[in-house]
């Protein structure tokens, strides 16, 4: 019986099972089979949201019809801003969003004496919250759909009182 191993050069290598012990030091190439990989990248613009955590999963899926063509892959969602962030969390109970926002306010309160205040009292706390939450989420794609858990959704966390529209870069990789 032969195994197939995915290697970084994007080829599948078949090898004898008896050679498993030698895999790290020497791979005997018996057959190389190329396969196709889909890579799609697009930038989408979200409208301005008020301060808080907002479910945006549906907006991502609407803007990425190519998602349905990928059987197995990954979707990277990156926000191009320093005062808003992305996260994956519960999508059922809206109290989670409110509590998450309150928790972030307690971690980075506007009342703290920040040095950076040229852009308003909410700016530096927004930078801190965005650093805590992150600018990127990666989601598995299975059979043309985001493989999120039943209660999971993607959130835009707007940390400014008037943040404006936000840009996301979506990168879909798969086959």
C-alpha positions as a printed Julia matrix, in Angstrom:
175×3 Matrix{Float64}:
   0.0    0.0    0.0
   1.21   3.54  -0.72
   0.68   6.75   1.27
   0.31  10.23  -0.18
   2.05  13.1    1.6
   1.52  16.8    0.91
   4.81  18.65   0.72
   5.38  22.43   0.59
   6.1   22.38  -3.13
   2.37  21.68  -3.68
   2.91  18.2   -5.08
   1.72  14.89  -3.73
   4.48  12.34  -3.2
   3.78   8.6   -3.09
   6.18   6.48  -1.03
   6.45   2.97   0.34
   5.21   2.54   3.94
   8.42   0.69   4.78
  10.29   3.95   4.21
   8.48   5.93   6.95
  11.52   5.76   9.23
  13.65   7.39   6.53
  11.13  10.16   5.74
  12.93  12.94   7.58
  16.35  12.21   6.11
  15.52  10.82   2.66
  12.29  10.62   0.64
  12.25   8.24  -2.3
  10.2    9.95  -5.0
   8.19   7.36  -6.9
   5.47   9.45  -8.49
   4.59  13.15  -8.52
   0.96  14.16  -9.06
   0.23  17.9   -9.49
  -3.08  19.25  -8.21
  -4.86  22.58  -8.56
  -5.1   25.08  -5.74
  -7.53  27.99  -5.77
  -6.27  31.3   -4.4
  -8.68  34.22  -4.4
  -8.04  37.55  -2.73
 -10.37  40.51  -2.62
 -10.82  43.68  -0.63
 -14.29  44.5    0.64
 -15.59  47.66   2.26
 -17.89  47.5    5.28
 -20.16  50.41   6.13
 -19.55  52.47   9.26
 -20.77  50.75  12.42
 -21.36  52.3   15.82
 -19.0   51.41  18.62
 -19.41  47.78  19.69
 -19.16  44.22  18.38
 -21.09  43.48  15.17
 -21.76  40.14  13.5
 -20.4   40.3    9.92
 -20.28  36.63   8.88
 -23.12  37.11   6.37
 -21.4   40.13   4.78
 -18.21  38.12   4.24
 -20.1   35.19   2.69
 -22.16  37.54   0.44
 -18.99  39.14  -0.93
 -17.26  35.81  -1.61
 -19.41  33.68  -3.96
 -16.26  31.69  -4.86
 -16.47  30.12  -1.41
 -18.95  27.55  -2.75
 -16.32  26.16  -5.16
 -13.79  25.22  -2.44
 -14.14  21.73  -0.97
 -11.3   22.04   1.55
  -9.37  25.17   2.42
  -8.92  28.23   4.59
 -10.32  31.74   4.58
  -8.21  34.5    6.09
 -10.03  37.72   6.99
  -7.76  40.7    7.73
  -8.86  44.19   8.8
  -6.74  47.07   7.49
  -7.21  49.34  10.51
  -5.61  49.9   13.91
  -8.67  50.97  15.89
 -11.03  48.1   15.01
 -10.54  44.34  15.24
 -11.91  40.95  14.3
 -12.84  37.98  16.45
 -14.87  34.79  16.36
 -17.37  34.33  19.14
 -20.94  33.32  19.98
 -23.47  34.45  17.4
 -26.74  33.54  19.16
 -27.14  35.71  22.26
 -26.71  39.48  21.69
 -25.81  39.86  25.37
 -22.43  38.29  24.55
 -21.65  41.22  22.23
 -22.63  43.79  24.84
 -20.66  42.02  27.59
 -17.63  41.66  25.33
 -17.69  45.39  24.61
 -18.01  46.15  28.35
 -15.1   43.82  29.09
 -12.94  45.59  26.49
 -13.87  48.98  28.01
 -12.72  47.74  31.41
  -9.36  46.59  29.95
  -8.72  49.85  28.08
 -10.83  52.62  29.67
 -11.06  56.08  28.14
 -10.47  57.55  31.6
  -6.85  56.33  31.66
  -4.24  59.08  31.17
  -2.9   58.13  27.73
  -0.08  60.12  26.1
  -1.5   59.65  22.59
  -4.68  61.77  22.49
  -4.4   63.84  19.29
  -7.25  61.94  17.61
  -9.65  61.99  20.56
 -10.19  60.29  23.91
 -11.45  57.09  22.29
  -8.46  56.66  19.92
  -5.73  55.21  22.15
  -8.13  52.86  23.97
  -9.26  51.71  20.49
  -5.65  50.92  19.54
  -5.21  48.93  22.76
  -8.43  46.97  22.23
  -7.52  46.23  18.61
  -4.14  44.89  19.76
  -5.82  42.65  22.32
  -8.4   41.29  19.88
  -6.32  41.05  16.71
  -6.54  42.05  13.07
  -7.02  38.61  11.53
  -9.17  35.49  11.81
  -8.66  32.25   9.9
 -11.62  29.97   9.25
 -11.59  26.45   7.77
 -13.66  25.93   4.62
 -15.38  22.57   4.16
 -17.62  21.63   1.23
 -18.04  25.23   0.1
 -19.0   26.63   3.49
 -17.28  28.26   6.44
 -16.65  25.51   8.99
 -17.62  27.61  11.99
 -19.13  25.96  15.04
 -22.91  26.05  15.39
 -22.81  29.05  17.75
 -19.86  30.88  16.16
 -19.79  34.01  14.04
 -17.22  36.51  12.79
 -17.36  39.9   14.49
 -16.13  43.34  13.57
 -15.29  45.06  16.85
 -15.52  48.79  16.3
 -13.59  50.49  19.09
 -14.09  54.14  18.03
 -17.19  56.23  18.61
 -17.14  57.26  14.92
 -14.77  54.87  13.17
 -16.05  55.16   9.63
 -16.12  52.45   6.99
 -13.69  49.54   7.38
 -11.71  47.58   4.77
 -11.23  43.83   4.95
  -8.91  41.69   2.85
 -10.35  38.21   2.22
  -7.93  35.49   1.12
  -9.44  32.14   0.18
  -7.06  29.23  -0.37
  -8.19  25.7   -1.14
  -9.15  23.07  -3.65
